[in-house]
Amino acid sequence: MNRALPWYSWMFIVSPNPPRERTSLNCAATLSQSSKPPTLQVEKRKQCALSMQVVVLAGGFGTRLRPWTYEIPKPILPMLDKTLLEHVVEVVPSDKVDEVVVAGGYKIDDIEAYFKEADVSYDVRIVRETEPLGTGGALGNCRDVVSGQFVCLNGDIISSLDMQVGLDLHQKNRGIGTLALWEVQDPTPFGIVGLDDDQRITQFKEKPAPQEVFSNLINAGSYVFEDDIFDYIPLGRSSLEREVFPVLAEERKLNGFSFDGYFIDAGTPKSWSLGVEASIAHERWKGGKRIDSNWHADDSVNIHGDSKVENSMLSTGASITSAQLSKCSLLNNVRVGSNSKLNETLIGRNSTIGKNCTLDSVVVDHDSIVPDNTVLSCAQWPLIE
């Protein structure tokens, strides 16, 4: 009997190999379900330097990308033909990734369902939050399933980071953690670090006031940890940045390294669009192709008339008629009418943008019709009353 395919089925690449069994964890009271005893898994990871776990902190609600995230949780939003989470994990060399542990709560069943079917080169384990726990609590919630040295990543970062550099520094300096760092002009919205000549972190301050700034190097949300980190994380809700890192910095148990290239927190329409632009420029896709500065999912994409389209993601069935698009993301079967001008706009699948529309930094829901002559900026569609 035929059954309806889930929304994400279009993203799958059929693998010739049968799917691996994957396990999930209700972390409040449940131990890992595995065919191997936990002690053997611990010993295996301690003995094999080529194999480690990657924890992805994915506990947010994706509020700034609504209404897309009402249906699709942010970790599995499609950026080109891969999910955001897959892009995040790519900073770790693929031969180092044994298992990805996803720590989250919002629509976690959808994330689990996606990765049961997805063709990825690693196992995926789900650790569930029954309530928001903060960055420290979310990581601490994984203490029963994570062992040895591991990588921990914030779940919405698109960057040029090569985590091998961090692994090498961690091997050299030891300690409990090694943090990736990014240089900015104004560090006050971020966590800042002081770094000595040996790349050991001497201070950590989250969101300093202007008079408290002692560095322009900020925490880039990507870490190498030893499992000793769990000794510093209390049970329940806590913050790595406010409660754990300052203590470890004072004890000189953290290292830090900066990197160049690009660093994007893809949590807003504007930054999502920057992430798409960077992913196109650096060819971060499995299939499809780049035409000029755009990514085309396949040959069903049609750009008609005198349209001007740049730095945009054009999924299957996209149809653009005499319109201007810059840094836009179009999911499957989107139509854009003539004389419309769209900038940094995200359009859900099966949606139509009418004629003569002007949309700037707008997120359009799936299965929507935006009427002719609509003008919107920094908004959601349908409009929230």
N, C-alpha and C positions, 0 to 999 in steps of 0.2 A: 504494500500500500504506500502510495506517495505521501510525503509529509512536507509541510512548508519548511523551506530552508531558513536558518537564522539570518539576521541582517548582515552578519560578518562573513557569510559563506563565499562571497565574491573575492575575498582576500586570500583564500586558501590556494596553495600550490600543492597539487596531489603528489604525495610521496610514494615511491614504489615499495617502501618498507612499511610493515604494519605498525600502527601507533604504539608507543610505549605506554605501559600503565603509569598513571600519575596519581599522586596522593595528595590529600588535602588534610588540613589540621584545624580543628577548633581549639585554639591555643589556651583557652581558659583552663581546660583540665585534661586534654587528650594528648597522648604521646604520638610520635611519628608512626605512621603505618608503613612498614617496609618489610621486604622479604629477608633482609639482612639484619641481624641483631645490631642495636645502636652502637655497641662497643666496637664491632667490626667496622662500621662505617667511620667512626672516629679514627681508628687506627689506619684505615685506608687513606683518609685525607691527610693524616700526619705523615704518612710514608710517601705519598705521591705529591710532589711539588707542582705537578702539571694540572692538578685537579683541585678546584675549590668551589665554594658556594658563593653566590652573589645575592645579597638581600636588596630588594627594591622597596623603598618606603613609599607606599601608594595609598595612604589613608585619607587623602582629601576628597572633597565632594565635586571638585571641578566647577565651582560656582561661576567663575569668570568666563567659562566656555559654555554656559547654558545658552540656549536650550539643547545644544548637541548632547550635553552630558546628562540630561534627564533620561535619555534612553541608553546612551553608550558611555560607560565609565571612562574617565580620561586615560587610564593606562592602555586601553585598547582602541582609542580613537585612531583612525587611519591617517598617517602622514606619508604621502605617496602610497606605496603598496605594503608598508609595514606598520605595525602599531607603534604608538609612542613608546611603550615599554621595550619593544625590540630595539628601537633606536637608542634608548637609554643604556641598555646592556652592551651595546656594541663597543663602548669605550674599553671593555675588558677583552683582551685577546681571546678569540673563540676557543683556542685549545686549552685555555685555563678554566673555562666555565663548565663545571660538572652539573650544577643544579642552580636554578633561580628560585629564590624564596620570595614570594610576593606578600608583603605585610599590608593588609588593607581591610576596609569594612564596607565602604559604599559599593553596592552592586557587585560584591565580590563573587557571587555565583556566576555572573556573566563573564567575569574574567576567567574563572575556572573553566567554564564551558568552552570559551574560546581556545584556551591552550590545550584542552583535551583533543582538539581537532587540528590545531595549527601545526605546520611543518617547521619546527625549530630544532636546533641542534642540541638542546639541553632539556633536562627534565624541569618541570615547574611544580613547585609545592606552594600551596596556599596557607597562609597563617591569618586567621580571621580576628578582627577586632570587633567586639560587641559594642564598644563606645570609643570615641576619639581618644587617643592615648598620647598624642604629641610625638615628636621624633624619637625621644628617648624611650617612651613607653612602647612605641611600635617596634623598635628594635629589641627592647627587653622582652617583648612578647614572643620573640623567636628563640629565646635562650635554650629551649628544650630540643630544638632541631638544628641548630647551627653549632659547628665545632671547628676548632683549629683556626687557621688564618682564613679570613674571608673578605670580600669586597662588599661595601654598602653604598647604595646610590639613591639619591633623591629621585622620585619617579617622574619628573617632568623636565629634566635637563637635556638639552641638545647641545653637544659641544664637540670640539676637536681634540679633546683629552685622549691621551694614550695612557691607560692605567698601568701599562708595563713599567713606565717611569716610576710610578708610585710604588709598585711592587719591588723594584730594584732598590729604591731608597729605603724602603721598610726593611729589606733584607740587610742592608748596610748598617742602618742606625738602630734597628730593633725598636723597642718600645711597644706601646699598646696600640697606637694608631698613627696613620700617615694620611694627611689631608691634602687634597688638590686645592690650589689657590689661584685666584684670578685678580688681576690688578685693575682698579677702577679709579676714577677721579674723585667721586663722592662716595665714601664707604659707609656713610651713616645709616643707610637702610639695611646693612648687612652685618655679619659677624666678621670681625677683623682679627688678624693675628700678628704677633711679633715673632720674628724669625732670626736666629743667630747664624753665624757663619757656617755652622755644621748642619744647617737646615732643621734644627730643632726648634719647636715652637715654645716661646718663652711666655707669651701672654695670649689670652683669647677674650674678646669682649664682644658681646652680641649687641648690635644696633647702638653704637656709641653716640652720645651727644657730640656736637662739633668740637667742644673743648676736650673731649675724651679721646679723640682720634690720635692714634700713634702709628698707624700704618695704612697704606692703600691696598694691601693684600687682603682679599676677602675669602671666606669659606665658599668653595664651589660645590658643596653638597655631594662630594664623591670621596670615599674613604677606603683605606685598607685597615682592617682591625684584626687583632688577636681576640680569641674568645674571652680573654681576661677582661674585656670591656664590660662584660655583663656584671662583674663585681662592683662596678661603679654606677650601675643603673638600678634605681629602686623599682619595686613593683608598682604597677599602676601608672598614672599619667606623669610624664616628665619630659624635659627638653634636653637633648644633647648639647645644644648651643648655649643654654643658660646654666645648666646644672652639672654637666659632665665634662665638657671640654675645658672650662676654666680650671677645674681641679687637676685634670691631667696635664694641662700646660704648666701649672705651678709645680707639679712633680716632674716635669721634663720628660714626659712619657709620650709626647706627640711630635711627629715630624711634619714638615710641609714642603711642597714644591709647587711652583707656578708653571703655567703653560700658556702658549700663545695660540692664536687662531680665532676661534669663536666660542662663545659661551652664552647660551640662551635658555632662560627659564620660560618654557613654552606654555604658560598658564593663562595668557590673555589673547584676544584676537590679534593684537599687534605682534606680540612675541611669537605666537603660533605661526603667523605669516613669515616672520623672520626665520623660524625653524624650517619652514617649507623651502624658503629661498636658499638657505644654507644646504639643505638636503639635496636640492636639485643641483646646486653648484658643485657639490662634492660627490654626486652620483650615488647617493645612499638609497638605492632601490634594488629590488630583486628582478623586476621585469618592467615593461614599458620602455619609454625612450624619451630623451630630451630633444625637443625641437626648439631652436633658438634658446630662450631662457626658461622655457616651460617644460613640465613633465606631462607627457601624454600616456595614459594607462594602456591604450591600444589604438587601433586604427578607426575605432568608432567615434573618436573625438572629431568634431566638425567645427571649424572656425570659418564663418561665412563673411562675405562682403569685405568692407574696409575695416574690420575689427583690428584692434591693437591690444595684444595680450602679452604680459611680461611677468616673469617670476611667479608663475601660478601653477597650481596642481589641478590637472584636468582629468577626472576619472572617467570610467567607461560611460559612453553615451552623452558626454557633455556636448552641448550645442550652443554656439555663441554667434549672434547675428548682428553685425555692424555695431559692436559695443567695445568699450574700453575697460580692461581689467588689469589691475596691478596688484601683485602679491595676494592673490585670492586662492581659496581652496574650494574646489567643487567636487562633491561626492558624486555617486552614480546618477546618471540620467537627469542632469541639471540643464535647464534652458535659460538663456539670458537674451532678453529682447533688445531690439535696435535702439541705438542712441543712449543706452544706459552706461553709467560710469561707476565702476566698483573698485574700491581700494581696501585692501586688508580685510576682506569680507569672506566669511565662511558660510557656505551654502550646503544645507543638508540634502540628502538623496531625494530624488523624485520631486524636486522643487523647481518653480518657475519664477524668474524675475521679469516683470513686465517691461514695457517700453519706457524710455525717458526717465529711468530711475537713477538716483544718485545715492549710493550706499558707501559709507566710510566707517570701517571698523564695526561691522554689524555681523551678528551670528544669526543665521536664518535656520529655522527648524526644518526637519525632514517633512516631506509631503506638504510643502507650503506653496502658496501663491502670493507673491508680492505684487500689488496692483500697479498699473501704469502710473508714472509721475510721482512715485514715492520718493521722498527725500529723508534719509535717516543718517545719524552719526552716533557712534558709540552706543549702540542699542541692540536689543534682541527683537527678533520677529518670530511669531506674533508679538505685538506690543504688549507690555505688562501694564495693566490699568492701575 
